[in-house]
Amino acid sequence: MSIRSAEAIMAAMDPAKYEIARLFITKEGKWQPGPILPEPGANPGIDVVFPALHGTFGEDGTVQGLLELADLPYVGAGVMASSVSMDKETMKRLFRDRGLPVGDYAVLWRGKLEFENPFGYPVFVKPANLGSSVGISKALNAAQLRKAIDYAAEFDRKVIVERGITGREFECSVLGNQDARASLPCEVLPSKDFYDYEDKYLLNTARTVLPAALPPAQTGEIQRLAVASYDAVGCEGLARVDFLQDDATGKIYVNEINTLPGFTSISMYPKMWEATGVGFAELIDRLIELALERQAAKKATRYSI
C-alpha cells in the first residue's frame, strides 16, 4: 500500500516543478539506494521529503524523528503527533481530555490478557499500534473475544477492546498546520461485517457515498470534530479522521485519526478533497508548501541560550 500511494503521489507531481528522488525501504529496513543520514547538511539535493509509509516505522514518529535529526522539511505530522496518533489508547485519552466523544474501551497487555467484558457484545479488538485494520476482529461472544484478543496480541504488546457501536461510518480529511480545515465527509459502506483490511484494499467491493448524505448540521459537526481531533494530538500537514454514528442514539463518536492516510487510486483522503474543490495535484502542492512553512517556522526557534 505504501508503494501504491507513492506511485500515485509521484504521478500527480508536475515535472516542471519537481525533481523526484525515490527512496525505497525494504521490509527488513534496508534503504535503497541509500539511507537518509541523521545529520544536518548530510543529504544534499533533498529539499523536502514526502513520506508514503503506512504502519509501523512509517507513521509512528520513527521516520519523522530521523528527518528532524537530518533537519529536513517533510510532509505530515511531526514526531509527537505521529506517535500518539498511532497508539490508539493515547490518542483516545487525548481526545477525551479535549472533551471529544469517544466510545468505551479497555486496555490489555500481552502477558496479562485476562478480561471480563463489561461492554456486552459486539466488541472490537485491535492492536494498539497498527493501521489499515490489521489484526482487528469483531467478537460476538466470549469464545470469539478470547480468540480475538490472542490474535491482536500477535501484532502488538498492547491490545484495545472497544464497545461495538452499531451504526454508520464516516471519514473526513483535514489539511493545514495551525489553520487546519476539513473537507466534505464521506460515508463508508463496508461489503463485509466491518471495514477490515481485505475490504479496504483487496476486494474492491466496499462503497462510499461522497459527500455523505447528512443534514448540514451533522456535516458541520463532523467537520468541527475532525479539526478538533487534529488539534488535540498536535497534528500538522494532513490527517484523516474516522467517525461512528450510533444508530440507537444518533450520537457521533470520534473513532481514530490517521496521520498518513493512503494516496492510492481508491484512497478517500484525496477523493474527499477533490469533492471539496481541491484536486490531487493541487493537494500535493499544498502539502509540500505546508512542510516548507513548518520548517521555516522551526528555524525561528532557539535551542540554546
Buried (B, 14 or more C-beta within 10 A) or exposed (E): BBEBBBBBBBEBBEEEEBEEEEBEBEEEEEEEEEBBEBEEEEBEEBBBBBBBBBBBEBBBBBBBBBBBBBBBBBBBBBBBBBBBBBBBBBBBBBBEEEEBBBBBBBBBEBEEEEBEBEBEBBBBBBBBBBBBBBBBBBBEEEEBBBEBBBBBBEBBEBBBBBBBBEBBBBBBBBBBBEEBEBBBBBBBEBEEEBBBBEBBBEEEEBEBBBBBEBEEEBBEBBBEBBBBBBBBBBBBBBBBBBBBBBEEEEEBBBBBBBBBBBBBEEBBBBBBBBBBEBEBBEBBBBBBEBBBBBBEEEEEEEEEE
